[in-house]
Amino acid sequence: MQKMVYLSNSRDYTEQGDVNENKYFARLNEMLEHGWKVSHITPNTVAIDNANDPSRKESFSALILLEKDDNNK
């Protein structure tokens, strides 16, 4: 089985906290703890600037392909 996961550090920069509490990182970490393995990650990360809402600015975002054996659901 395969799943595509979006990873981003998009968050309110006025509240610097543990990056692992970020909803994108937390979801990926949970999947890795449940036996999912990284099959592929986009080689180039991108910066996404949102002029309308600076709190949505991303300095890191990537697509990650995860795999897990069907019998390990």
C-alpha positions as CSV (number, residue, x, y, z in Angstrom):
1,M,0.0,0.0,0.0
2,Q,1.2,3.5,-0.7
3,K,0.2,6.9,0.6
4,M,1.2,10.4,-0.4
5,V,1.9,12.8,2.5
6,Y,2.4,16.6,2.4
7,L,5.0,17.9,4.8
8,S,5.2,21.6,5.6
9,N,6.4,23.9,8.4
10,S,3.5,26.3,7.8
11,R,2.6,27.7,11.2
12,D,2.3,30.9,13.1
13,Y,5.9,32.2,13.4
14,T,5.0,34.3,16.5
15,E,4.7,31.0,18.4
16,Q,8.0,29.1,18.0
17,G,7.4,25.7,19.4
18,D,8.5,22.1,18.9
19,V,8.4,21.5,15.1
20,N,7.2,17.9,15.8
21,E,3.9,19.4,17.2
22,N,3.2,20.8,13.7
23,K,0.2,19.0,12.3
24,Y,2.0,17.9,9.2
25,F,5.1,16.6,11.0
26,A,3.0,15.0,13.8
27,R,1.0,13.0,11.2
28,L,4.1,11.8,9.4
29,N,5.8,10.8,12.6
30,E,2.7,8.8,13.7
31,M,2.7,7.0,10.4
32,L,6.4,6.2,10.7
33,E,5.8,4.8,14.2
34,H,3.1,2.5,12.7
35,G,5.4,0.9,10.3
36,W,5.2,3.1,7.2
37,K,8.5,3.6,5.4
38,V,9.6,6.5,3.2
39,S,9.8,5.3,-0.4
40,H,10.4,8.7,-2.0
41,I,10.6,12.4,-1.1
42,T,10.6,15.3,-3.5
43,P,14.3,16.2,-4.0
44,N,13.7,19.9,-4.1
45,T,11.9,21.7,-1.2
46,V,10.2,24.9,-2.1
47,A,9.5,28.2,-0.3
48,I,5.8,29.3,-0.6
49,D,5.2,32.9,0.2
50,N,1.6,34.0,1.0
51,A,1.4,37.8,0.7
52,N,-2.2,37.8,1.9
53,D,-1.5,35.9,5.1
54,P,2.2,35.9,6.3
55,S,1.4,33.3,9.0
56,R,0.8,30.8,6.1
57,K,4.3,31.3,4.7
58,E,6.2,28.1,4.3
59,S,10.0,27.8,4.1
60,F,9.8,24.0,3.8
61,S,7.3,21.8,2.0
62,A,7.7,18.5,0.3
63,L,5.6,15.5,-1.0
64,I,6.6,12.2,0.6
65,L,5.6,8.8,-0.7
66,L,5.2,6.2,2.1
67,E,4.8,2.5,1.7
68,K,3.6,-0.3,3.9
69,D,3.1,-4.0,3.2
70,D,-0.6,-4.8,2.8
71,N,-0.4,-7.5,5.5
72,N,0.9,-4.9,8.0
73,K,-2.2,-2.7,8.1
